[in-house]
Amino acid sequence: MHTEQQQGSRLVLGVLAAATFVMTLDTSVMNVSIASVANDLGTTVQGIQGAITWYTLVMASLMITGGKLGARFGRRKIFGIGLAIYACGSLTTALSPSLGVLMFGWSFLEGVGAALILPAIVALVASNFAPAERPRTYGLMAAASALAISAGPLIGGAVTTFASWRWVFVAEVVIVVGIFPFLRKIKDVAPVAQGRFDYLGAVLTVVGLALLVLAVLRAPEWGWVQPKPGAPSVLGISPVVWLLIASIIVLSGFFEYERHRSAMKRDVMVQPKMLEVLQLRAGLLAFFLQYLAQMAIFFTVPLYLSVVLELTALQTGIRLVPLSLALLLGAALTPKLGAKVASVHLARLGFALMLLGTLSFMTSISPQSGAEIVALPMLLIGLGMGILASQLGAITVASVPDSEAADVGGLQNTVTNFGASLGTAIAGAVLITQLSHHALVNLPGTNMSSYAQKSVTVQLEQGVPFISNSQLRAVLSPAYPPGEVEAMVQLNTTSRIGALHDALAVIAVVEAGAILLVGRLPKRPVAELTPPPEPQLA
């Protein structure tokens, strides 16, 4: 009997780990293939950036709702529905002929599926494993996620180079379909009888987060404050400002509305008392900052390799292997330190290593630099990410009673995916905005004719894409003489490096700020943290 229970636990663990791996894989596997996907679909780097951003945004905005649906209708049932939606999204993405279809399949359908699956996993661990086994099981879930993040670039690079990026999504369909026969082996708890669902709260979270990321996404095209030529404006100000203001108003209204519903003893999307727990707030902030910096790096570094250096997707993925190995090493070794060293110190060490890696890359990059400069930065950044991955999940889960674990899972996934969405959006916005800025500054120093300079100035003021020199030559050669084409290519080369410097500087500021802002994390080792008794959040 004991052996059968062990086999059943291993099977459940395998199913939940496989789901976690696939959900996380999508956030890292395509970054090395951005240029290939853009070329295949006839779109731009910004278009694929938008798809990546909206995928994580959809997950972030629906994660709390997904957790609540699981509590209301059963976690296993919602887990299965999420898998079905995700498989449909992966198949749609694999067959997509255009950016619009890609965004529907990947950004929307897969995002919705993941928002139902990930919160359910946290609750299903609690219903399938004894309390003594849960820390180890949550750690293995984190390891599966870390493995997906670390292996994603190499998998995406290899598949894209030797076949097509589309096969990545076909493989996801196969894995997800393979999970379905084992769903009945997963134990579930009875759905919780609740009052009327908080529909307005769900809508407010989606709208508030969407407005914020939309503002950042549109900033390079519309302008941050002053409208760009030809861009829309409201009262002489860029719509970006109004979108940000609207986002703040909607999200503030959401929290006020949740307090009102909680006072009336009604079902809420987010329990206000939970957010009063200092340890939970500190852990969520650390998660947000980690994923914001992490995904900004995952967007910026592959662009340097695949667009600036014009490496293949496989070559790009290979250059990111040091990050993958260091991440797994950090995640594996840190738990031993976690038994002796205060979690706040380890978190600061993780962010400090990420900062050193970012600064190392920023100071090494130049128009003459090659792919070899990314090795040391990737090692440092990966080690920092591994340290954080082994700490933050345990901190948040231990901040509330076991009965609130699923709600913490929803909040944690919301924060991480929102951070990932915002990080990708900010990195892309800085790159595109600063690319035009540096090109305009450097333009007078080129040997282009006055006519060509005027033509380029008009284009730069409207915004230009982040493209390779080969792509630029192909576009310019029919319209300009060879000398001016090469002058524009050189301008593109120096301007891209300047834009990358600026994007990395912003990432470094986030990481430096994180070192200071995580000071409210526990001053005790993670191994000593235990959930509070149930009445504390009753």
C-alpha positions in Angstrom: 0.0 0.0 0.0 2.8 2.4 0.9 4.6 1.6 -2.4 1.3 2.3 -4.3 1.0 5.7 -2.5 4.5 6.6 -3.4 4.0 5.7 -7.0 0.8 7.7 -7.0 2.6 10.7 -5.5 5.4 10.5 -8.1 2.8 10.3 -10.9 1.0 13.4 -9.6 4.3 15.2 -9.1 5.3 14.3 -12.7 2.0 15.6 -14.1 2.1 18.9 -12.1 5.8 19.4 -12.9 5.2 18.8 -16.6 2.4 21.4 -16.6 4.7 23.9 -14.8 7.5 23.2 -17.3 5.3 23.9 -20.3 3.7 27.0 -18.9 7.1 28.5 -18.0 8.8 27.4 -21.3 6.7 29.8 -23.4 8.2 32.8 -21.6 11.8 31.9 -22.5 11.8 29.6 -25.5 10.9 32.3 -28.1 13.2 35.1 -27.1 16.1 33.6 -29.1 13.8 33.2 -32.2 12.4 36.8 -32.2 14.1 37.6 -35.5 13.2 34.3 -37.2 9.5 34.6 -36.1 9.3 38.2 -37.3 10.7 37.3 -40.7 8.5 34.3 -41.1 5.3 36.3 -40.3 6.3 39.4 -42.2 6.3 41.6 -39.1 8.9 43.4 -36.9 10.8 42.9 -33.7 8.3 45.2 -32.0 5.4 43.0 -33.2 6.9 39.9 -31.6 7.7 42.0 -28.5 4.0 42.8 -28.3 3.1 39.2 -28.6 5.5 38.2 -25.7 4.2 41.1 -23.6 0.6 40.4 -24.1 1.1 36.7 -23.3 2.5 37.5 -19.9 -0.1 40.3 -19.4 -3.0 38.1 -20.1 -1.7 35.6 -17.6 -1.0 38.3 -15.0 -4.4 39.9 -15.4 -6.4 36.7 -15.2 -4.3 34.7 -12.6 -6.3 35.8 -9.6 -9.6 35.1 -11.5 -8.2 31.7 -12.4 -7.5 30.9 -8.8 -11.0 31.9 -7.7 -12.6 29.8 -10.4 -10.6 26.8 -9.2 -11.9 27.3 -5.6 -15.4 27.7 -6.9 -15.7 24.8 -9.4 -12.8 22.5 -8.4 -9.1 22.9 -9.0 -8.7 19.7 -11.0 -11.6 20.6 -13.3 -10.3 24.1 -13.9 -6.8 22.6 -14.4 -8.2 20.3 -17.1 -10.1 23.1 -18.8 -7.0 25.3 -18.7 -5.0 22.5 -20.3 -7.6 22.2 -23.1 -7.5 25.9 -23.8 -3.7 26.0 -23.7 -3.5 23.1 -26.2 -5.9 24.9 -28.6 -3.7 28.0 -28.3 -0.5 26.1 -29.0 -2.0 24.5 -32.1 -3.3 27.8 -33.3 0.2 29.4 -32.8 1.9 26.6 -34.6 -0.3 27.1 -37.6 -0.4 30.9 -37.5 0.1 32.6 -40.9 0.3 36.2 -39.5 1.0 38.2 -36.3 -2.7 38.6 -35.6 -3.3 34.8 -35.5 -0.1 34.3 -33.5 -1.3 36.8 -30.9 -4.7 35.2 -30.7 -3.3 31.7 -30.2 -0.2 32.5 -28.1 -0.9 35.7 -26.3 -4.6 35.2 -25.7 -5.6 31.5 -25.7 -2.3 30.2 -24.1 -2.4 33.1 -21.7 -5.9 32.2 -20.6 -5.0 28.5 -20.3 -2.0 29.3 -18.2 -4.0 31.6 -15.9 -6.3 28.7 -15.1 -3.5 26.1 -14.7 -0.8 27.8 -12.6 -3.0 28.8 -9.5 -4.5 25.3 -9.6 -1.1 23.7 -9.3 -0.4 25.4 -6.0 -3.7 24.2 -4.6 -3.3 20.7 -6.0 0.1 20.3 -4.4 -1.6 21.0 -1.0 -4.4 18.4 -1.7 -2.1 15.7 -2.9 0.9 15.9 -0.5 1.2 15.8 3.3 2.3 19.0 5.0 5.8 17.6 5.6 6.2 16.8 1.9 4.9 20.2 0.6 8.1 22.3 0.9 10.0 19.7 -1.1 7.2 19.5 -3.7 7.0 23.2 -4.1 10.8 23.2 -4.5 10.5 20.7 -7.3 7.8 22.8 -8.9 10.3 25.8 -8.7 13.0 23.5 -10.2 10.8 22.6 -13.1 10.1 26.3 -13.7 13.8 27.0 -13.5 14.6 24.2 -15.9 12.2 25.6 -18.4 13.6 29.1 -18.1 17.2 27.8 -18.5 16.6 25.2 -21.2 14.1 27.4 -23.2 16.7 29.4 -25.2 18.6 26.3 -26.2 15.5 24.4 -27.1 14.0 27.3 -29.1 17.3 27.9 -30.8 17.9 24.3 -31.9 14.3 23.8 -33.1 14.2 27.1 -35.0 17.6 26.4 -36.7 17.1 22.8 -37.7 13.3 22.9 -38.3 11.0 25.7 -37.5 9.9 27.7 -34.4 6.4 26.3 -35.0 7.5 22.8 -33.9 8.0 24.1 -30.4 4.3 24.7 -30.1 3.5 21.4 -31.7 5.6 19.7 -29.0 3.6 21.6 -26.3 0.4 20.3 -27.7 1.8 16.7 -27.5 2.9 17.2 -23.9 -0.4 18.8 -22.8 -2.5 16.1 -24.5 -0.3 13.4 -22.8 -1.2 14.9 -19.4 -5.0 14.3 -19.8 -5.1 10.5 -19.2 -3.5 11.1 -15.7 -5.9 13.8 -14.4 -8.0 11.3 -12.5 -5.0 10.3 -10.5 -4.9 13.8 -9.0 -6.9 14.2 -5.8 -9.0 17.3 -5.5 -10.7 19.1 -2.6 -14.4 19.8 -2.8 -15.2 23.3 -4.3 -15.8 26.0 -1.7 -19.3 27.2 -1.4 -19.1 31.0 -1.9 -21.3 33.9 -2.5 -21.8 35.8 -5.8 -18.6 35.8 -7.9 -16.7 39.1 -7.8 -17.2 39.9 -11.5 -16.5 43.6 -11.2 -13.3 43.0 -9.3 -12.2 40.6 -12.1 -12.9 43.2 -14.8 -11.1 46.0 -12.8 -7.9 44.0 -12.5 -7.8 43.1 -16.2 -8.5 46.7 -17.3 -6.1 48.3 -14.9 -3.2 46.1 -15.7 -3.9 46.2 -19.5 -4.0 50.0 -19.5 -0.6 50.2 -17.7 1.2 47.8 -20.1 -0.5 49.3 -23.2 0.9 52.7 -22.2 4.4 51.4 -22.0 4.0 49.5 -25.3 2.7 52.5 -27.2 5.2 55.0 -25.7 7.8 54.6 -28.5 5.2 55.2 -31.2 3.1 57.9 -29.5 5.7 59.6 -27.2 5.9 59.5 -23.4 4.6 63.0 -22.8 4.9 65.1 -26.0 3.1 63.5 -28.9 5.3 62.4 -31.8 4.7 63.7 -35.3 1.6 62.1 -36.7 0.7 60.5 -33.4 -2.6 61.0 -31.6 -2.9 63.5 -28.7 -5.4 64.5 -26.1 -5.3 68.1 -24.9 -1.9 68.3 -26.5 -0.5 65.5 -24.4 0.4 61.9 -25.5 -2.3 59.3 -24.9 0.4 57.4 -22.9 0.0 59.9 -20.0 -3.7 59.4 -20.0 -3.5 55.7 -20.1 -1.2 55.7 -17.1 -3.5 58.0 -15.2 -6.5 55.8 -16.1 -4.6 52.7 -15.0 -3.8 54.2 -11.5 -7.5 55.2 -11.1 -8.8 51.8 -12.1 -6.4 49.9 -9.9 -7.0 52.2 -6.9 -10.7 51.7 -7.5 -10.2 48.0 -7.5 -8.5 47.9 -4.1 -11.1 50.2 -2.6 -13.9 48.1 -4.0 -12.3 44.9 -2.6 -12.2 46.5 0.9 -15.8 47.4 0.6 -16.8 43.8 -0.4 -14.7 42.3 2.3 -16.3 44.6 4.9 -19.7 43.3 3.7 -18.5 39.7 4.1 -18.7 39.1 0.3 -16.5 37.0 -1.9 -13.5 39.1 -3.1 -10.8 38.6 -5.7 -8.0 39.7 -3.3 -8.4 39.5 0.5 -7.3 43.0 1.7 -6.1 41.5 5.1 -3.8 39.2 3.2 -2.0 42.2 1.7 -1.4 43.6 5.2 1.0 40.7 5.9 4.5 42.3 5.7 6.3 39.1 4.7 3.9 38.5 1.8 4.1 42.0 0.5 7.9 41.9 0.7 8.0 38.6 -1.1 5.7 39.7 -3.9 7.7 42.9 -4.4 10.9 40.9 -4.7 9.2 38.6 -7.2 7.9 41.5 -9.2 11.4 43.2 -9.4 13.1 39.9 -10.2 10.8 39.1 -13.2 10.8 42.7 -14.4 14.6 42.7 -14.6 14.8 39.0 -15.7 12.5 39.3 -18.7 14.0 42.7 -19.8 17.4 40.9 -19.9 15.9 37.9 -21.8 14.5 40.4 -24.4 17.6 42.5 -24.7 20.5 40.0 -24.8 19.0 37.8 -27.5 18.4 40.9 -29.6 22.1 41.8 -29.4 23.1 38.3 -30.4 20.4 37.7 -33.1 20.0 41.2 -34.6 23.2 43.1 -33.9 25.6 40.1 -34.5 23.1 38.3 -36.8 23.6 34.9 -35.1 21.2 32.1 -35.8 18.6 31.1 -33.2 20.8 28.0 -32.3 23.9 30.1 -31.9 22.0 32.6 -29.8 20.7 29.8 -27.6 24.2 28.3 -27.1 25.5 31.7 -25.9 22.8 31.6 -23.2 23.8 28.2 -21.9 26.0 29.7 -19.2 22.9 31.4 -17.8 21.0 28.1 -17.8 23.8 26.2 -16.0 24.4 28.9 -13.5 20.6 29.2 -12.7 20.3 25.5 -12.1 23.5 25.5 -9.9 22.2 28.5 -7.9 18.8 26.9 -7.4 20.4 23.6 -6.3 23.0 24.9 -3.9 21.1 27.8 -2.2 18.7 25.6 -0.1 21.8 24.5 2.0 22.6 28.2 2.6 18.9 28.8 3.2 19.1 26.7 6.4 21.7 29.1 7.9 21.6 32.5 6.1 18.8 35.0 6.5 16.5 35.1 3.4 17.0 38.9 3.1 20.7 38.5 2.7 20.4 35.8 0.1 17.8 37.8 -1.9 20.2 40.8 -1.9 23.0 38.6 -3.0 20.8 37.3 -5.9 20.0 40.8 -7.1 23.6 42.0 -6.6 24.8 39.2 -8.9 22.2 40.1 -11.5 23.3 43.7 -11.2 27.0 42.8 -11.7 26.1 40.7 -14.7 24.1 43.5 -16.3 26.9 46.1 -15.6 29.5 43.7 -17.0 27.5 43.3 -20.2 26.8 47.0 -20.5 30.4 48.0 -20.2 31.6 45.3 -22.6 29.2 46.0 -25.5 30.5 48.1 -28.4 30.3 48.3 -32.2 33.3 46.0 -32.3 32.3 43.5 -29.6 31.4 39.9 -30.4 29.4 37.1 -28.9 32.1 36.1 -26.4 31.3 39.1 -24.1 28.0 37.6 -22.9 29.5 34.5 -21.2 30.5 36.2 -17.9 27.3 38.3 -17.6 25.2 35.3 -18.3 26.9 33.3 -15.5 26.4 36.1 -13.0 22.8 36.8 -13.9 21.9 33.1 -14.0 23.5 32.5 -10.6 21.5 35.4 -9.1 18.3 34.2 -10.7 18.9 30.7 -9.2 19.4 32.1 -5.7 16.2 34.1 -5.9 14.2 31.2 -7.4 15.1 29.0 -4.4 14.1 31.6 -1.8 11.1 33.8 -2.8 8.5 31.1 -3.3 9.1 29.6 0.1 8.9 33.1 1.7 5.5 33.9 0.2 3.9 30.5 0.9 5.1 30.6 4.5 3.6 34.0 5.1 0.0 32.8 5.4 -1.9 29.7 6.7 -2.1 26.6 4.5 -5.7 27.4 3.7 -4.6 30.6 1.9 -1.9 28.9 -0.2 -4.0 28.9 -3.4 -4.7 32.6 -3.1 -1.0 33.3 -2.5 -0.3 31.2 -5.7 -2.7 33.5 -7.6 -1.1 36.6 -6.3 2.4 35.3 -6.9 1.7 34.3 -10.5 0.0 37.6 -11.1 2.9 39.6 -9.8 5.6 37.6 -11.7 3.8 37.6 -15.0 2.9 41.3 -14.6 6.6 42.0 -13.9 7.6 39.9 -16.9 5.1 41.7 -19.1 6.2 45.1 -17.9 9.9 44.2 -18.2 9.6 43.2 -21.8 7.5 46.3 -22.6 9.9 48.6 -20.9 13.0 47.1 -22.5 11.4 47.3 -25.9 10.2 50.8 -25.4 13.6 52.1 -24.3 15.3 50.3 -27.2 13.1 51.8 -29.8 12.9 55.3 -28.3 16.6 55.5 -27.8 17.5 54.0 -31.1 15.8 57.0 -32.8 17.3 59.4 -30.3 20.9 58.2 -30.9 20.4 58.1 -34.6 19.2 61.7 -34.7 22.2 62.8 -32.5 24.7 61.0 -34.7 23.1 61.8 -38.1 24.9 65.2 -38.6 28.3 63.5 -38.3 27.6 61.2 -41.2 28.7 61.8 -44.8 25.2 61.5 -46.2 23.8 64.2 -48.5 21.5 66.9 -47.1 18.6 65.3 -49.0 19.3 61.9 -47.4 19.7 63.4 -44.0 16.3 65.1 -44.3 14.6 61.9 -45.4 16.2 59.9 -42.6 15.3 62.6 -40.0 11.6 62.4 -41.0 11.7 58.6 -40.6 13.5 58.7 -37.3 11.0 61.2 -35.8 8.3 58.7 -36.6 10.2 55.8 -35.1 12.3 53.1 -36.7 12.5 49.3 -36.1 15.4 47.5 -34.4 16.7 45.6 -37.4 19.9 44.0 -38.6 22.3 45.6 -41.0 21.6 43.0 -43.6 17.9 43.8 -43.4 18.7 47.6 -43.6 20.8 47.1 -46.7 18.1 45.2 -48.4 15.6 48.0 -47.7 17.9 50.9 -48.7 19.8 49.6 -51.7 17.1 50.1 -54.3 16.6 53.8 -53.2 20.1 55.1 -52.3 23.6 54.9 -53.8 26.0 52.5 -52.1 28.0 55.2 -50.2 24.9 56.5 -48.5 23.6 53.0 -47.8 26.8 52.2 -46.0 26.7 55.5 -44.1 23.2 54.6 -42.9 24.3 51.1 -41.9 27.1 52.6 -39.8 24.6 54.9 -38.2 22.4 52.0 -37.4 25.3 50.1 -35.9 26.3 52.9 -33.5 22.7 53.8 -32.7 21.7 50.2 -31.8 24.7 50.0 -29.4 23.7 53.2 -27.7 20.1 52.1 -27.4 21.2 48.8 -25.9 23.4 50.7 -23.4 20.4 52.7 -22.3 18.1 49.7 -22.0 20.7 47.9 -19.9 21.2 51.0 -17.7 17.4 50.9 -16.9 17.6 47.3 -16.0 20.6 48.0 -13.8 18.7 50.7 -12.0 15.9 48.2 -11.3 18.3 45.7 -9.9 20.1 48.2 -7.8 16.7 49.4 -6.5 15.8 45.9 -5.7 18.8 45.5 -3.4 17.5 48.3 -1.3 13.8 47.5 -1.6 13.9 43.9 -0.4 15.1 44.9 3.1 11.7 43.9 4.6 12.2 40.3 3.7 12.6 38.0 6.8 15.8 38.3 8.8 15.6 34.6 9.4 16.6 31.6 7.2 13.8 30.2 5.0 14.1 26.9 6.8 12.9 28.6 10.0 9.8 30.2 8.4 6.5 28.5 9.3 3.0 29.5 8.3 1.0 31.4 10.9 -2.1 29.8 12.5 -5.4 29.9 10.7 -7.1 32.6 12.9 -4.5 35.3 11.8 -6.2 35.7 8.4 -9.7 34.6 9.4 
